[in-house]
Amino acid sequence: MISVVVTVYNKEKFIEKTLNSIINQTDLPSEIIIINDGSTDRSLEIINNIQLPNFAYVITTKNQGVSASRNLGLKKAKSKYIHFVDGDDILKRDSVSIFKREIHKNPNHILYAANRISENHKIKRRINGLSDKEFDLKEYLNLLIEYKNLCWTSAVVINKSLVKSSKYDINYSRGEDRYFYMKLLSIKSGYWIDKIVAIYVNDPKSLSSEPIKKAEDLFWKGIKEYSNYIENPNFKMFKIKYILSNIYNNLIRGNLKNSISWLILEK
């Protein structure tokens, strides 16, 4: 019913814990696909030394980026539902069973999203006070403006039968996950589950920690593309803060060109 797709690039410090959290689920997934995206560290060696179940297999490709790996997972997965897991995150033991139960109770949504917490178990990444419910693109975007993200990678299951031709955009290295969720929610509603299913582990070498120029940020592109759905009165202030934070992050790393890109006015 659920295929777990694990994307791995140079995660030697994390991948063993990640995979153990999947193969030790109380309710096992139908298959586990591990996509090694051309790792140059010991990631593949560690994966090969783990006693994987017979429904798990490894695909090694040249390094193409996480979006290409996820698209490959979309193509290869045999189950109707796909759970993408980053190679440095950890699933709670009942994650698969939680998603299965909610899918049975509330079928035909394009995605199912749940809570996650950071590795120090603080709840700053958790959305509190939002009960199990259906949600659409409009609600997703308006909550994002309040810094409340309903869809975190490793805590989302996708209904493959409904995604149609939607894929992750391989031309961007930042914001590709949130933009993908925007595209899916523009097709059909999602379902929010008020339970913790994953633990987010902060890898300081992750691309998401690197400052970028405006043209490289797919999240920013998505916010503009779907701005007609946003009614939050704090939208203007959100954009100003987002731009300023990117200018600052680039300046403290000495990247003046990237900083200037965020100052260029758009049509």
C-alpha positions in Angstrom: 0.0 0.0 0.0 2.9 2.4 0.9 6.3 2.5 -0.7 9.0 4.3 1.3 11.5 6.1 -1.0 14.7 7.1 0.8 17.0 9.6 -1.0 20.6 9.6 0.0 23.6 11.8 -0.9 26.6 11.7 1.4 24.6 10.8 4.6 27.1 8.4 6.2 26.5 9.9 9.6 22.8 9.4 9.4 21.7 6.8 7.0 21.9 3.8 9.3 19.5 5.3 11.8 17.2 6.4 9.0 17.0 2.9 7.5 16.6 1.2 10.9 13.7 3.5 11.7 12.0 2.3 8.5 12.7 -1.5 8.8 11.6 -1.5 12.4 8.2 -0.1 11.8 5.3 -1.7 13.7 3.5 -1.9 10.4 6.0 -2.4 7.5 5.7 -0.6 4.2 5.0 -2.6 1.0 8.5 -1.8 -0.4 11.5 0.3 0.5 13.4 2.0 -2.4 16.8 3.5 -1.4 18.2 5.8 -4.1 21.9 6.5 -3.7 22.4 9.7 -5.6 26.1 9.2 -6.4 27.4 9.5 -2.8 31.1 9.9 -2.5 31.3 9.1 1.2 30.6 5.8 2.9 26.8 6.0 2.6 26.6 3.1 0.1 29.0 0.9 2.1 26.9 1.4 5.2 23.6 0.7 3.3 25.1 -2.6 2.0 26.1 -3.7 5.4 22.6 -3.3 6.8 20.4 -6.5 6.8 17.6 -5.2 4.6 14.3 -7.0 4.2 13.6 -8.8 0.9 11.2 -6.0 -0.1 13.9 -3.4 0.0 16.4 -2.6 -2.8 19.0 0.0 -3.7 19.4 2.0 -6.8 22.6 3.9 -7.4 22.8 6.7 -9.9 25.2 9.4 -10.8 24.7 12.6 -8.7 21.8 14.5 -10.1 20.2 16.1 -7.1 17.4 15.2 -4.7 14.6 16.2 -7.1 15.9 13.8 -9.8 16.1 11.0 -7.1 12.5 11.7 -6.0 11.3 11.6 -9.6 13.0 8.3 -10.0 11.2 7.1 -6.9 7.9 8.2 -8.3 8.6 6.2 -11.4 9.8 3.0 -9.7 7.4 2.8 -6.8 4.8 0.0 -7.2 2.5 1.1 -4.4 -0.4 3.6 -4.8 1.1 5.7 -2.0 4.6 7.0 -1.7 6.4 8.2 1.5 9.5 10.2 0.6 12.1 10.1 3.5 15.3 12.2 3.5 18.4 10.1 4.2 19.1 12.0 7.5 15.6 11.9 9.1 14.0 9.3 11.4 10.5 7.9 11.3 8.6 7.2 14.5 7.9 3.5 14.9 4.2 3.8 14.1 4.5 6.3 11.1 3.4 3.8 8.5 0.5 2.5 10.5 -0.7 6.1 11.2 -0.7 6.9 7.5 -2.4 3.6 6.6 -5.1 4.1 9.1 -5.9 7.7 8.0 -5.8 6.8 4.3 -8.4 4.1 5.0 -10.6 6.5 7.0 -10.2 9.4 4.6 -9.5 8.1 1.1 -8.9 9.9 -2.2 -6.8 12.9 -1.1 -3.7 13.7 -3.1 -1.4 13.8 -0.1 -1.5 13.1 3.6 0.6 15.3 5.9 1.5 15.0 9.6 3.6 16.6 12.3 7.3 16.3 12.7 9.7 17.4 15.5 13.3 18.4 15.5 15.9 16.0 16.8 16.1 17.8 20.2 12.4 17.1 20.5 11.4 20.7 20.7 8.0 21.4 19.1 9.0 24.5 17.1 8.4 22.5 13.9 5.1 21.2 15.0 1.8 22.8 14.2 -0.3 22.7 17.4 -4.0 23.2 17.7 -4.9 22.0 14.2 -7.0 18.9 14.4 -7.2 16.2 11.7 -8.9 17.8 8.7 -9.0 18.2 4.9 -7.0 21.2 3.6 -6.6 22.8 0.2 -3.9 24.9 -1.6 -5.5 28.1 -0.2 -5.2 27.0 3.4 -1.7 25.6 2.9 -0.4 28.9 1.5 -2.1 31.1 4.0 -0.6 29.1 6.8 2.8 29.3 5.3 2.6 33.1 5.6 2.2 32.5 9.3 5.3 30.3 9.2 3.2 27.2 9.7 4.1 24.6 7.2 1.7 21.7 6.8 3.9 19.7 4.5 7.4 18.6 5.6 9.4 16.1 3.6 9.6 12.8 5.6 6.2 13.6 7.1 4.1 13.4 3.9 2.6 10.5 1.9 1.6 11.1 -1.7 -1.2 9.4 -3.6 0.7 8.4 -6.8 -2.5 7.7 -8.7 -3.6 11.3 -8.5 -0.3 13.2 -9.2 -0.8 12.9 -13.0 2.3 14.3 -14.7 3.5 16.3 -11.7 7.2 15.9 -10.9 9.8 17.6 -8.8 11.6 20.4 -10.7 15.2 19.3 -11.2 16.3 22.8 -12.2 16.2 24.1 -8.6 18.0 23.1 -5.4 15.8 25.1 -2.9 12.1 25.1 -2.3 11.5 22.2 -4.7 9.5 20.2 -2.1 7.1 23.0 -1.1 6.6 23.9 -4.8 5.8 20.3 -5.5 3.2 20.3 -2.7 1.7 23.5 -4.2 1.3 21.8 -7.5 -0.4 18.7 -6.0 -2.8 20.8 -3.9 -3.8 22.7 -7.0 -5.1 19.4 -8.3 -6.8 18.0 -5.3 -7.1 18.5 -1.5 -4.8 17.1 1.1 -5.5 15.7 4.6 -3.8 16.9 7.8 -3.0 14.4 10.6 -2.3 15.8 14.0 0.3 13.2 15.0 4.1 13.2 15.1 5.4 10.8 12.5 9.0 11.9 11.9 12.1 13.4 13.5 13.9 16.1 11.6 17.7 15.8 11.8 19.6 19.0 10.9 22.5 18.2 8.6 24.7 21.3 8.5 26.0 20.2 5.1 22.6 20.2 3.6 21.9 22.4 0.6 18.9 23.9 2.5 21.4 25.6 4.8 23.2 27.4 2.0 22.2 31.0 1.0 21.0 31.4 -2.6 20.1 34.1 -5.1 16.5 34.9 -5.8 16.3 33.1 -9.2 17.3 29.8 -7.6 14.5 29.8 -5.0 11.6 27.7 -6.2 9.6 28.4 -3.1 9.7 32.1 -3.9 8.6 31.3 -7.5 5.7 29.3 -6.1 4.6 32.1 -3.7 4.4 34.5 -6.7 2.7 31.9 -9.0 0.0 31.1 -6.5 -0.3 34.5 -4.9 -4.0 34.8 -5.9 -4.8 32.1 -3.3 -3.2 34.2 -0.5 -5.5 36.3 1.5 -3.4 36.6 4.7 -3.1 40.3 5.7 0.5 39.6 6.7 1.5 38.5 3.2 3.3 41.8 2.4 5.3 41.7 5.6 6.1 38.1 5.1 7.7 38.9 1.7 9.7 41.8 3.1 11.0 39.6 6.0 11.8 36.7 3.6 13.8 39.0 1.2 15.7 40.7 4.1 16.6 37.3 5.6 18.0 36.1 2.3 20.0 39.4 1.9 21.4 39.0 5.4 22.3 35.3 5.0 24.2 36.0 1.8 26.0 39.1 3.2 27.3 37.3 6.3 28.8 34.7 3.9 30.4 37.4 1.7 28.1 36.7 -1.3 27.3 40.2 -2.5 26.0 39.2 -5.9 23.4 36.9 -4.3 22.4 39.7 -1.9 21.9 42.1 -4.7 19.7 39.7 -6.6 17.1 39.9 -3.7 17.0 43.7 -4.1 16.1 43.7 -7.8 12.4 44.7 -8.2 10.1 42.4 -10.1 7.3 43.1 -12.4 
